[in-house]
Amino acid sequence: MVDVAALRRHNLVYVRSEAWLGLLQGQVQDEMEPDLLAWAELRRPAIFRRRTCGDAADIVPLGLPLPPGMGRKRLALACPPAAVMRTAPPPLLRDALPAAPAQWCQAIGALLESAPSCRCFGSLAWQYLTGLSYLADTSDLDLLVECRSDADARRVTALLTDVAEHAPMRIDAELITPYGTAVQWREWLSENPELLVKSHTGSALIAREALFA
């Protein structure tokens, strides 16, 4: 059984095919149900989401962002832990590169040269994971970059600043601390003494010096 306490934001969750019908009850219109049951048969993932006050304590809270062709809905699902087959981190950017628009490839290549272990989420990740069309002309490149220290964060944000200056798409990156918390890279670059930090339990302001302490 999955350890719910170990799940982090953006983790992928793979649900047993036979459990999907129950997860979708009351979530979608009847005409959408065949497409979403096909999602289940193809073993496409859902994503771990933040728990809300309406979620029962004994469920795994999942989200399902649908592509534009399926109405771009964001479904909130309540999954029994026993229905989870496995979990996985978001895809590596280098693995998702073939799903990216051709005009993005030079910028992504520059990122991978210095940050080969960074991961992606958002439209590029879902297009790679499903083969469906998620990306649009206005899509951002959403990244997750692990940083173990202030020095790591300085190196990574310098790289992102350099690449973003010439990239054809907007770059939205989160710096992930060893504790699993995240801060947006432009937030870290600010002079603010307190930073808005996100985790799977919510958001909070913390002192800048405490981020990697």
Backbone as CSV, one residue per row, in Angstrom:
resi,resn,N_x,N_y,N_z,CA_x,CA_y,CA_z,C_x,C_y,C_z
1,MET,0.852,-1.196,0.000,0.000,0.000,0.000,0.887,1.245,0.000
2,VAL,0.456,2.264,-0.712,1.233,3.482,-0.825,1.316,4.199,0.518
3,ASP,2.482,4.763,0.785,2.676,5.568,1.979,2.291,7.003,1.638
4,VAL,1.084,7.394,1.996,0.572,8.713,1.632,1.450,9.808,2.222
5,ALA,1.980,9.575,3.408,2.802,10.596,4.055,4.076,10.895,3.272
6,ALA,4.505,9.952,2.426,5.743,10.140,1.666,5.515,10.863,0.340
7,LEU,4.250,11.040,-0.061,3.967,11.690,-1.330,4.253,13.189,-1.249
8,ARG,4.726,13.746,-2.369,5.036,15.166,-2.456,4.281,15.789,-3.617
9,ARG,4.242,17.114,-3.644,3.606,17.827,-4.749,4.197,17.354,-6.072
10,HIS,3.344,17.227,-7.060,3.704,16.843,-8.428,4.010,15.344,-8.582
11,ASN,3.958,14.551,-7.514,4.160,13.116,-7.680,3.053,12.527,-8.549
12,LEU,3.429,11.593,-9.415,2.467,10.887,-10.259,1.958,9.655,-9.516
13,VAL,0.681,9.380,-9.698,0.049,8.249,-9.010,-0.668,7.400,-10.053
14,TYR,-0.324,6.122,-10.081,-0.914,5.186,-11.031,-1.938,4.328,-10.299
15,VAL,-3.192,4.389,-10.788,-4.334,3.771,-10.124,-4.750,2.516,-10.871
16,ARG,-5.168,1.508,-10.135,-5.650,0.270,-10.753,-6.818,0.567,-11.694
17,SER,-6.807,-0.086,-12.850,-7.820,0.201,-13.881,-9.234,0.031,-13.355
18,GLU,-9.446,-1.011,-12.559,-10.804,-1.316,-12.097,-11.328,-0.279,-11.098
19,ALA,-10.458,0.563,-10.563,-10.886,1.550,-9.566,-11.345,2.860,-10.200
20,TRP,-11.020,3.086,-11.473,-11.281,4.384,-12.080,-12.768,4.725,-12.161
21,LEU,-13.612,3.737,-12.448,-15.037,4.027,-12.590,-15.579,4.635,-11.302
22,GLY,-15.165,4.093,-10.165,-15.606,4.643,-8.888,-15.063,6.039,-8.648
23,LEU,-13.833,6.301,-9.073,-13.245,7.627,-8.873,-13.976,8.690,-9.682
24,LEU,-14.499,8.290,-10.838,-15.098,9.260,-11.759,-16.574,9.527,-11.486
25,GLN,-17.199,8.741,-10.622,-18.626,8.915,-10.370,-18.916,10.326,-9.862
26,GLY,-19.826,10.993,-10.564,-20.204,12.347,-10.189,-19.216,13.416,-10.608
27,GLN,-18.125,13.033,-11.263,-17.090,13.991,-11.631,-17.258,14.541,-13.047
28,VAL,-17.777,13.739,-13.949,-17.819,14.128,-15.353,-19.183,13.831,-15.949
29,GLN,-19.465,14.488,-17.068,-20.681,14.203,-17.807,-20.552,12.840,-18.483
30,ASP,-21.701,12.210,-18.741,-21.704,10.847,-19.262,-20.902,10.704,-20.548
31,GLU,-20.947,11.734,-21.413,-20.273,11.608,-22.705,-18.751,11.621,-22.558
32,MET,-18.242,12.120,-21.427,-16.799,12.134,-21.214,-16.284,10.836,-20.611
33,GLU,-17.168,10.067,-20.014,-16.726,8.888,-19.270,-15.951,7.885,-20.116
34,PRO,-16.356,7.580,-21.368,-15.558,6.641,-22.168,-14.121,7.089,-22.373
35,ASP,-13.912,8.400,-22.602,-12.548,8.895,-22.789,-11.719,8.714,-21.524
36,LEU,-12.338,8.925,-20.379,-11.594,8.807,-19.137,-11.392,7.351,-18.737
37,LEU,-12.300,6.480,-19.098,-12.067,5.058,-18.851,-10.967,4.543,-19.769
38,ALA,-10.857,5.103,-20.967,-9.730,4.766,-21.839,-8.423,5.222,-21.200
39,TRP,-8.456,6.367,-20.523,-7.301,6.852,-19.763,-6.844,5.767,-18.783
40,ALA,-7.835,5.172,-18.116,-7.518,4.125,-17.146,-6.926,2.896,-17.823
41,GLU,-7.526,2.490,-18.943,-7.054,1.289,-19.636,-5.629,1.469,-20.150
42,LEU,-5.272,2.702,-20.507,-3.927,2.990,-20.998,-2.933,3.224,-19.856
43,ARG,-3.418,3.106,-18.619,-2.585,3.257,-17.416,-1.884,4.612,-17.361
44,ARG,-2.610,5.634,-17.754,-2.091,6.989,-17.592,-2.238,7.389,-16.124
45,PRO,-1.357,8.273,-15.645,-1.386,8.603,-14.215,-2.346,9.728,-13.869
46,ALA,-2.557,9.877,-12.584,-3.113,11.100,-11.998,-1.965,11.757,-11.241
47,ILE,-2.255,12.852,-10.554,-1.207,13.564,-9.830,-1.659,13.801,-8.395
48,PHE,-0.724,13.677,-7.480,-1.015,13.938,-6.069,-1.307,15.421,-5.898
49,ARG,-2.399,15.746,-5.218,-2.787,17.143,-5.019,-2.859,17.452,-3.529
50,ARG,-2.972,18.728,-3.259,-3.107,19.190,-1.881,-4.442,18.723,-1.301
51,ARG,-4.420,18.263,-0.079,-5.642,17.843,0.597,-6.481,19.066,0.954
52,THR,-7.796,18.951,0.782,-8.705,20.033,1.156,-9.503,19.621,2.388
53,CYS,-10.207,20.581,2.949,-10.976,20.284,4.157,-12.102,19.294,3.883
54,GLY,-12.505,19.156,2.615,-13.571,18.218,2.277,-13.103,16.802,2.046
55,ASP,-11.791,16.570,2.051,-11.256,15.231,1.809,-11.261,14.406,3.081
56,ALA,-11.708,13.166,2.951,-11.647,12.242,4.086,-10.189,11.929,4.412
57,ALA,-9.930,11.628,5.659,-8.556,11.383,6.108,-7.977,10.106,5.527
58,ASP,-8.842,9.172,5.106,-8.358,7.860,4.674,-8.272,7.716,3.151
59,ILE,-8.234,8.831,2.419,-8.120,8.760,0.958,-6.821,9.398,0.498
60,VAL,-6.426,9.063,-0.735,-5.298,9.718,-1.380,-5.876,10.792,-2.299
61,PRO,-5.609,12.074,-2.048,-6.171,13.136,-2.899,-5.402,13.237,-4.219
62,LEU,-6.122,13.085,-5.317,-5.504,13.111,-6.636,-6.144,14.186,-7.507
63,GLY,-5.385,14.660,-8.469,-5.899,15.583,-9.462,-5.704,15.015,-10.854
64,LEU,-6.526,15.439,-11.779,-6.402,15.007,-13.166,-6.639,16.216,-14.069
65,PRO,-5.564,16.837,-14.572,-5.717,17.966,-15.502,-5.925,17.455,-16.921
66,LEU,-7.094,17.703,-17.479,-7.412,17.183,-18.806,-6.916,18.142,-19.889
67,PRO,-6.601,17.616,-21.064,-6.102,18.469,-22.159,-7.210,19.316,-22.761
68,PRO,-6.859,20.319,-23.573,-7.877,21.161,-24.198,-8.925,20.356,-24.970
69,GLY,-8.507,19.265,-25.601,-9.446,18.451,-26.366,-10.489,17.760,-25.521
70,MET,-10.273,17.732,-24.204,-11.241,17.132,-23.280,-11.800,18.191,-22.332
71,GLY,-11.748,19.452,-22.772,-12.370,20.526,-22.014,-11.478,21.229,-21.019
72,ARG,-10.206,20.823,-20.929,-9.254,21.438,-20.001,-9.790,21.490,-18.574
73,LYS,-10.556,20.506,-18.184,-11.077,20.442,-16.817,-9.978,19.951,-15.878
74,ARG,-10.118,20.302,-14.611,-9.230,19.790,-13.571,-10.094,19.028,-12.575
75,LEU,-9.959,17.736,-12.599,-10.769,16.889,-11.742,-10.070,16.653,-10.408
76,ALA,-10.828,16.700,-9.325,-10.324,16.372,-7.994,-10.890,15.009,-7.611
77,LEU,-10.009,14.020,-7.446,-10.418,12.648,-7.194,-10.026,12.230,-5.783
78,ALA,-10.831,11.352,-5.197,-10.555,10.803,-3.865,-10.313,9.308,-4.036
79,CYS,-9.077,8.891,-3.882,-8.685,7.523,-4.217,-8.408,6.699,-2.951
80,PRO,-8.985,5.507,-2.832,-8.626,4.627,-1.718,-7.161,4.211,-1.845
81,PRO,-6.411,4.198,-0.770,-4.994,3.808,-0.864,-4.784,2.453,-1.518
82,ALA,-5.702,1.507,-1.311,-5.538,0.166,-1.875,-5.631,0.162,-3.393
83,ALA,-6.185,1.227,-3.986,-6.329,1.282,-5.444,-5.073,1.800,-6.133
84,VAL,-4.099,2.278,-5.369,-2.866,2.817,-5.943,-1.899,1.687,-6.245
85,MET,-1.486,1.589,-7.520,-0.506,0.568,-7.911,0.911,1.011,-7.579
86,ARG,1.221,2.243,-7.939,2.576,2.746,-7.703,2.572,4.255,-7.830
87,THR,3.639,4.851,-7.388,3.831,6.291,-7.540,5.181,6.538,-8.212
88,ALA,5.352,7.728,-8.731,6.595,8.071,-9.432,6.809,9.574,-9.349
89,PRO,8.065,10.014,-9.426,8.320,11.454,-9.491,7.914,11.996,-10.851
90,PRO,7.813,13.302,-10.996,7.539,13.886,-12.315,8.637,13.482,-13.295
91,PRO,8.353,13.520,-14.596,9.354,13.065,-15.572,10.571,13.970,-15.631
92,LEU,11.706,13.356,-15.935,12.916,14.125,-16.186,12.735,14.962,-17.445
93,LEU,13.262,16.162,-17.429,13.144,17.038,-18.593,13.779,16.393,-19.820
94,ARG,14.898,15.703,-19.638,15.565,15.097,-20.784,14.703,14.012,-21.419
95,ASP,13.879,13.318,-20.626,12.994,12.298,-21.178,11.830,12.926,-21.932
96,ALA,11.358,14.073,-21.445,10.204,14.738,-22.060,10.579,15.573,-23.277
97,LEU,11.868,15.759,-23.513,12.318,16.631,-24.605,11.681,16.282,-25.953
98,PRO,11.535,14.993,-26.337,10.930,14.698,-27.640,9.499,15.211,-27.798
99,ALA,8.812,15.475,-26.685,7.436,15.974,-26.758,7.366,17.490,-26.836
100,ALA,8.506,18.156,-26.725,8.523,19.622,-26.709,8.448,20.190,-28.122
101,PRO,7.919,21.396,-28.281,7.945,22.067,-29.589,9.383,22.260,-30.062
102,ALA,9.587,22.214,-31.356,10.941,22.318,-31.906,11.626,23.613,-31.477
103,GLN,10.853,24.712,-31.369,11.464,26.001,-31.033,11.912,26.062,-29.577
104,TRP,11.484,25.099,-28.756,11.915,25.060,-27.360,13.244,24.327,-27.175
105,CYS,13.640,23.541,-28.154,14.709,22.570,-27.938,16.054,23.198,-27.605
106,GLN,16.373,24.338,-28.211,17.659,24.964,-27.923,17.720,25.415,-26.460
107,ALA,16.657,26.033,-25.977,16.629,26.478,-24.584,16.682,25.293,-23.632
108,ILE,15.937,24.240,-23.946,15.960,23.054,-23.088,17.343,22.422,-23.086
109,GLY,17.981,22.381,-24.246,19.333,21.831,-24.323,20.300,22.596,-23.434
110,ALA,20.188,23.922,-23.415,21.056,24.740,-22.568,20.799,24.454,-21.093
111,LEU,19.543,24.250,-20.724,19.228,23.911,-19.337,19.812,22.556,-18.950
112,LEU,19.688,21.594,-19.843,20.145,20.243,-19.531,21.661,20.142,-19.432
113,GLU,22.361,21.010,-20.120,23.821,20.983,-20.031,24.300,21.232,-18.605
114,SER,23.616,22.119,-17.901,24.036,22.477,-16.543,23.145,21.889,-15.449
115,ALA,21.953,21.463,-15.797,21.034,20.895,-14.807,20.387,19.640,-15.384
116,PRO,21.195,18.586,-15.606,20.676,17.394,-16.292,19.618,16.623,-15.524
117,SER,19.529,16.846,-14.214,18.577,16.074,-13.411,17.269,16.804,-13.163
118,CYS,17.050,17.972,-13.791,15.811,18.702,-13.527,14.622,17.961,-14.129
119,ARG,13.493,18.184,-13.528,12.253,17.516,-13.936,11.258,18.549,-14.433
120,CYS,10.221,18.070,-15.092,9.201,18.987,-15.603,7.823,18.564,-15.115
121,PHE,6.924,19.535,-15.104,5.518,19.266,-14.812,4.702,20.115,-15.764
122,GLY,3.422,20.207,-15.562,2.613,21.049,-16.428,2.393,20.457,-17.808
123,SER,2.158,21.333,-18.789,1.719,20.895,-20.118,2.718,19.985,-20.810
124,LEU,4.019,20.300,-20.733,5.008,19.447,-21.389,5.019,18.060,-20.773
125,ALA,4.986,17.980,-19.455,4.996,16.680,-18.791,3.780,15.851,-19.187
126,TRP,2.608,16.469,-19.200,1.404,15.708,-19.515,1.358,15.307,-20.989
127,GLN,1.877,16.143,-21.858,1.935,15.748,-23.269,2.859,14.548,-23.444
128,TYR,3.980,14.555,-22.745,4.915,13.431,-22.805,4.299,12.164,-22.197
129,LEU,3.629,12.300,-21.060,3.107,11.138,-20.350,1.931,10.483,-21.058
130,THR,1.138,11.280,-21.775,-0.098,10.767,-22.353,-0.102,10.675,-23.871
131,GLY,0.752,11.441,-24.545,0.689,11.519,-25.997,-0.436,12.414,-26.489
132,LEU,-1.170,13.065,-25.584,-2.257,13.959,-25.958,-1.734,15.387,-26.113
133,SER,-2.503,16.244,-26.782,-2.070,17.616,-27.061,-2.413,18.534,-25.891
134,TYR,-1.426,18.852,-25.092,-1.578,19.786,-23.982,-0.947,21.143,-24.277
135,LEU,0.108,21.155,-25.071,0.879,22.379,-25.289,0.181,23.327,-26.260
136,ALA,0.239,24.610,-25.929,-0.281,25.660,-26.806,0.818,26.696,-27.017
137,ASP,0.564,27.657,-27.901,1.569,28.689,-28.180,1.925,29.492,-26.933
138,THR,0.993,29.559,-25.988,1.216,30.361,-24.783,1.687,29.530,-23.592
139,SER,1.969,28.249,-23.797,2.357,27.381,-22.685,3.703,27.780,-22.095
140,ASP,3.830,27.615,-20.777,5.098,27.801,-20.087,5.865,26.481,-20.080
141,LEU,7.165,26.586,-19.833,7.977,25.423,-19.511,8.073,25.370,-17.995
142,ASP,7.444,24.371,-17.383,7.368,24.241,-15.928,8.418,23.247,-15.452
143,LEU,9.294,23.703,-14.557,10.443,22.902,-14.141,10.497,22.747,-12.628
144,LEU,11.105,21.639,-12.212,11.420,21.376,-10.817,12.914,21.097,-10.741
145,VAL,13.632,21.881,-9.933,15.078,21.723,-9.831,15.448,21.563,-8.364
146,GLU,16.060,20.437,-8.035,16.461,20.192,-6.654,17.682,21.032,-6.295
147,CYS,17.605,21.678,-5.141,18.705,22.497,-4.633,18.962,22.100,-3.183
148,ARG,20.195,21.854,-2.859,20.534,21.413,-1.509,21.021,22.557,-0.618
149,SER,21.287,23.697,-1.207,21.870,24.794,-0.439,21.623,26.117,-1.144
150,ASP,21.954,27.200,-0.440,21.892,28.528,-1.061,22.793,28.599,-2.288
151,ALA,23.960,27.944,-2.204,24.887,27.966,-3.339,24.258,27.294,-4.556
152,ASP,23.574,26.169,-4.337,22.860,25.509,-5.437,21.809,26.437,-6.022
153,ALA,21.046,27.094,-5.159,19.975,27.984,-5.627,20.548,29.139,-6.437
154,ARG,21.677,29.681,-6.006,22.302,30.769,-6.767,22.743,30.286,-8.150
155,ARG,23.329,29.093,-8.193,23.794,28.552,-9.480,22.608,28.308,-10.410
156,VAL,21.565,27.697,-9.887,20.407,27.345,-10.709,19.675,28.594,-11.200
157,THR,19.495,29.573,-10.320,18.762,30.766,-10.748,19.577,31.600,-11.736
158,ALA,20.893,31.557,-11.627,21.723,32.235,-12.636,21.534,31.570,-13.998
159,LEU,21.498,30.235,-14.003,21.263,29.503,-15.250,19.891,29.838,-15.821
160,LEU,18.865,29.795,-14.975,17.505,30.072,-15.444,17.385,31.495,-15.986
161,THR,18.007,32.445,-15.322,17.970,33.834,-15.784,18.592,33.963,-17.163
162,ASP,19.722,33.303,-17.355,20.420,33.384,-18.640,19.598,32.753,-19.757
163,VAL,19.043,31.562,-19.493,18.277,30.869,-20.529,16.963,31.586,-20.803
164,ALA,16.299,32.050,-19.748,14.989,32.702,-19.911,15.077,33.972,-20.734
165,GLU,16.232,34.642,-20.701,16.390,35.902,-21.439,16.204,35.699,-22.936
166,HIS,16.555,34.517,-23.440,16.505,34.279,-24.882,15.487,33.193,-25.273
167,ALA,14.849,32.576,-24.311,13.945,31.457,-24.600,12.668,31.945,-25.283
168,PRO,12.088,31.146,-26.184,10.857,31.542,-26.862,9.614,31.336,-25.996
169,MET,9.775,30.688,-24.845,8.654,30.429,-23.943,9.001,30.960,-22.554
170,ARG,7.979,31.193,-21.758,8.207,31.604,-20.375,8.637,30.388,-19.560
171,ILE,9.614,30.581,-18.689,10.083,29.499,-17.824,9.551,29.725,-16.419
172,ASP,8.868,28.732,-15.905,8.325,28.773,-14.549,8.969,27.616,-13.791
173,ALA,9.890,27.916,-12.903,10.641,26.871,-12.214,10.450,26.971,-10.712
174,GLU,10.417,25.813,-10.063,10.397,25.741,-8.604,11.717,25.142,-8.137
175,LEU,12.296,25.745,-7.116,13.486,25.206,-6.469,13.017,24.298,-5.335
176,ILE,13.423,23.040,-5.376,12.965,22.056,-4.410,14.046,21.840,-3.358
177,THR,13.710,22.035,-2.111,14.666,21.868,-1.028,14.765,20.387,-0.632
178,PRO,15.762,20.020,0.166,15.857,18.628,0.626,14.662,18.181,1.461
179,TYR,13.862,19.127,1.946,12.692,18.792,2.750,11.438,18.606,1.902
180,GLY,11.570,18.793,0.589,10.434,18.641,-0.293,9.614,19.899,-0.473
181,THR,9.988,20.974,0.200,9.293,22.249,0.016,9.824,22.942,-1.237
182,ALA,9.070,23.903,-1.731,9.424,24.528,-3.009,9.241,26.034,-2.936
183,VAL,10.144,26.744,-3.620,10.010,28.186,-3.766,10.180,28.526,-5.241
184,GLN,9.359,29.436,-5.733,9.433,29.830,-7.136,10.747,30.586,-7.365
185,TRP,11.383,30.322,-8.511,12.746,30.839,-8.687,12.809,32.363,-8.721
186,ARG,11.793,33.016,-9.258,11.800,34.483,-9.256,11.548,35.026,-7.847
187,GLU,10.799,34.281,-7.047,10.621,34.649,-5.642,11.962,34.598,-4.916
188,TRP,12.747,33.556,-5.196,14.051,33.430,-4.527,14.981,34.574,-4.943
189,LEU,14.869,35.014,-6.196,15.726,36.093,-6.681,15.366,37.453,-6.095
190,SER,14.194,37.572,-5.509,13.774,38.845,-4.934,14.636,39.167,-3.710
191,GLU,14.505,40.357,-3.236,15.230,40.773,-2.032,14.395,40.568,-0.765
192,ASN,13.284,39.875,-0.890,12.383,39.716,0.247,13.043,38.925,1.384
193,PRO,12.951,39.400,2.610,13.512,38.650,3.739,12.717,37.391,4.057
194,GLU,11.449,37.357,3.615,10.613,36.170,3.771,10.210,35.663,2.395
195,LEU,10.136,34.340,2.256,9.819,33.725,0.975,8.551,32.883,1.098
196,LEU,7.734,32.894,0.037,6.539,32.055,-0.002,6.952,30.652,-0.413
197,VAL,6.766,29.707,0.478,7.202,28.334,0.260,5.974,27.427,0.203
198,LYS,5.981,26.494,-0.740,4.853,25.584,-0.930,5.242,24.166,-0.523
199,SER,4.267,23.448,0.008,4.421,22.024,0.288,3.090,21.352,0.015
200,HIS,3.023,20.031,0.215,1.761,19.334,-0.064,0.682,19.684,0.972
201,THR,1.059,20.342,2.058,0.074,20.720,3.068,-0.399,22.162,2.930
202,GLY,0.271,22.956,2.090,-0.150,24.333,1.908,1.026,25.248,1.648
203,SER,0.797,26.542,1.797,1.824,27.554,1.563,2.065,28.338,2.839
204,ALA,3.304,28.823,2.985,3.643,29.592,4.174,4.814,30.507,3.873
205,LEU,4.906,31.607,4.596,6.062,32.487,4.517,7.099,32.026,5.521
206,ILE,8.349,31.887,5.084,9.416,31.550,6.001,10.583,32.513,5.786
207,ALA,11.420,32.643,6.780,12.590,33.497,6.663,13.535,32.931,5.604
208,ARG,14.108,33.806,4.798,14.995,33.371,3.716,16.106,32.464,4.248
209,GLU,16.700,32.821,5.395,17.826,32.042,5.899,17.409,30.656,6.389
210,ALA,16.099,30.440,6.566,15.625,29.141,7.040,15.328,28.167,5.906
211,LEU,15.384,28.637,4.659,14.965,27.793,3.535,15.764,26.503,3.458
212,PHE,17.081,26.583,3.603,17.921,25.396,3.512,18.563,25.034,4.853
213,ALA,18.078,25.645,5.913,18.693,25.407,7.233,18.357,24.006,7.754
